[in-house]
Amino acid sequence: MDKEVNQPNHIRPIFQNIPFWNPTKILDHEIGKKIHRMDLNECPYSPSPKVIEAMSGVADTLNRYPDGTCPELTPIMAERIGVPENTITWGGGSTQLLTSIAEISVAPGQNLVTPELVWKRFHGVYKIVDAEVSWVPNKADGGIDVEALTGAIGNDTRLLVCITPNNPTGMMLSEEEIRHVSENTPENVLLFMDEAYHEFAVHAGGPDALEIMRDRKGPWAITRTFSKAYAMAGVRLGYAICSSPETVDAIRMVSSTFNLNGFAEAAAVAALKDAEYTQFILDKNAEERDRIVEGLRELGYEPMKSVTNFVSCDIGRPGMEVVKAMRERGIRISTVGGDNFINYIRVSMGIPEDTDAFLRELKEVLG
Ligand SMILES: Cc1ncc(COP(=O)(O)O)c(C=O)c1O
């Protein structure tokens, strides 16, 4: 018998023949060179010195499993956002939690409703739960069409996915739009709001989804992260705020018992206390975003209305070609995805030197 042919049989059909894509991979031609990493919506600044100090302070406890319920961090967070402690749970990045939220609500073959233009990882999540997916086209400007989204809910729908601000557009929903989703998602459907870029939205004067969704009668969950505005992507810490302790318990069950690393809680406590540093990151990000938007306009392009740490823009030719050409020049950016947005690129904010390099090289690439 041919071993290679038989090998995939232990893998469920939906997971067969999926090549692994490693977004952090350094290509051969990049090794040892100066690379402007503007493709993963990371924070270009190191974590706060106080975070680094706090992490060093717990390094000698790493022989022990950490308490994943974060008994020191949870009360601080609960008080800050005004929710009961037993409605917060923690994950190895919000990525882990959004997968868990889909797993606890959607059985194989059941329906979920989602915008068409979402962060790429959601495609993988929908595959993992083997859902029947209703993809709802975004509006022409890239914004989420909330009326079409709630209009797509059917009798078999278990989960409605919404993201504000959305990746890859950077656009946020208005207070009215969040209210529409919250009020028009039936009580038997879990309303999930991904708010990974929450701090940036608030910094830009946008709404706080929690303030609107906490009035909702039906079930809901919101995820946020320490990866972006707190400069802690490498720590892998996110949290979910849920409408009930039962939702929290179900998420904990599927997310594994020891799902956090031993640095995460101490790092997050220190980060929350260092408001000045977070403000520095948000202010610097807004400055560079303004420069990128202005620079793109000077080149004759009109970017999407981002409030986040990345900007997407129609550059009038296949985005993938430009991504490849830029990568050859040491600038890592990404595409946007979605059939109607193939001519777009997405660039994450860096330090001023990254902005200079991006605009200089883009001008040459676009001729
Ligand atoms: C919309 C969105 N949600 C979630 C995440 C994942 O963040 P985390 O680092 O918390 O897993 C990202 C990362 O880029 C994102 O863009």
The ligand as an SDF file (V2000), in Angstrom:
LIG
                    3D

 16 16  0  0  0  0  0  0  0  0999 V2000
   -9.5460   41.7480   14.0370 C   0  0  0  0  0  0  0  0  0  0  0  0
   -8.5110   41.0030   14.8040 C   0  0  0  0  0  0  0  0  0  0  0  0
   -8.9060   40.2160   15.8060 N   0  0  0  0  0  0  0  0  0  0  0  0
   -8.0220   39.5200   16.5320 C   0  0  0  0  0  0  0  0  0  0  0  0
   -6.6760   39.5900   16.2660 C   0  0  0  0  0  0  0  0  0  0  0  0
   -5.7470   38.7350   17.0760 C   0  0  0  0  0  0  0  0  0  0  0  0
   -5.1450   39.3750   18.0920 O   0  0  0  0  0  0  0  0  0  0  0  0
   -4.3990   38.5700   19.2570 P   0  0  0  0  0  0  0  0  0  0  0  0
   -2.9690   38.9480   19.1570 O   0  0  0  0  0  0  0  0  0  0  0  0
   -5.0530   39.0580   20.5010 O   0  0  0  0  0  0  0  0  0  0  0  0
   -4.6040   37.1120   19.0710 O   0  0  0  0  0  0  0  0  0  0  0  0
   -6.2060   40.3740   15.2190 C   0  0  0  0  0  0  0  0  0  0  0  0
   -4.7690   40.4360   14.8890 C   0  0  0  0  0  0  0  0  0  0  0  0
   -4.2910   41.0930   14.0330 O   0  0  0  0  0  0  0  0  0  0  0  0
   -7.1560   41.1080   14.4760 C   0  0  0  0  0  0  0  0  0  0  0  0
   -6.7790   41.8960   13.4590 O   0  0  0  0  0  0  0  0  0  0  0  0
  1  2  1  0
  2  3  1  0
  2 15  2  0
  3  4  2  0
  4  5  1  0
  5  6  1  0
  5 12  2  0
  6  7  1  0
  7  8  1  0
  8  9  2  0
  8 10  1  0
  8 11  1  0
 12 13  1  0
 12 15  1  0
 13 14  2  0
 15 16  1  0
M  END
$$$$
